[in-house]
Amino acid sequence: MSWMDVLDEAAPAETGPARRIEVSDLDAWFGPLQALRGVTMVAEPTSVTSIIGPSGCGKSTLIRCLNRLHEEVPGARVSGKVLFDGQDIYAPDVDPVEVRRRIGMVFQRPNPFPTMSVLDNAVAGLRLGGGSSRSELRERGEVALRRAGLWEEVKDRLDEPGSKLSGGQQQRLCIARALAVEPEVLLMDEPASALDPASTLRIEELIEELKAVYTVVLVTHNMQQAARVADWTLFLLYGEVVEYGRTRRIFTSPDDKRTEDYITGRFG
């Protein structure tokens, strides 16, 4: 089975949940440099899709194209389609701010606002929208912190600066901040790469919990992590898709020799 055939295998039932992302013939550039070439993939609802590949292959560029962050780079542009629930997010009448609210992002390194309290960090995105009272913000902040698996650890430290938390706690605080605005998709760009093994395990457990509610797209260099948490895996090389399919198949019987070589550490 080719990776293109897998797209048909992944087609949702008519009664299935929404929040599916479909990418078709996506090209991306930084000025004259082409970073992605003809990428086609899907990210299924209530599942984890991992994007793997060596450094510089376009993984972070791809994930940033999924919520229009790529275009924030001067000189960057895209062509092709990214459909969110059937709507092209790059259509002229689509508000990129709304896209980024519905398709949230968690970055590689924890980036809490250092002068803000734990609670204020969790609801920072909600504050930008305005219209919420302090009590409403606290309630929604608690919900987000609970979803991020952090509430029990910080419930007595809500007024402390977020920068005083441990690295793993800071990353979960950033996840809570993304969840507070109630996205439908969560993009995660190597969220555990800067963390110790115990914190990495907690993030992986959290990803497993979150996929029951969200569509999760995960960029990772860690092959073991992809094998543990992902339902679907896409292997990207030099900006092109080499292979896409169920994670178990990709890791046990890939169709392409380059996939096998990368997964087994022969290159990359």
Summary of the structure (lengths in Angstrom):
residues: 268
radius of gyration: 18.4
end to end distance: 24.7
largest distance: 56.6
contacts: 875
relative contact order: 0.18
helix: 39%
strand: 25%
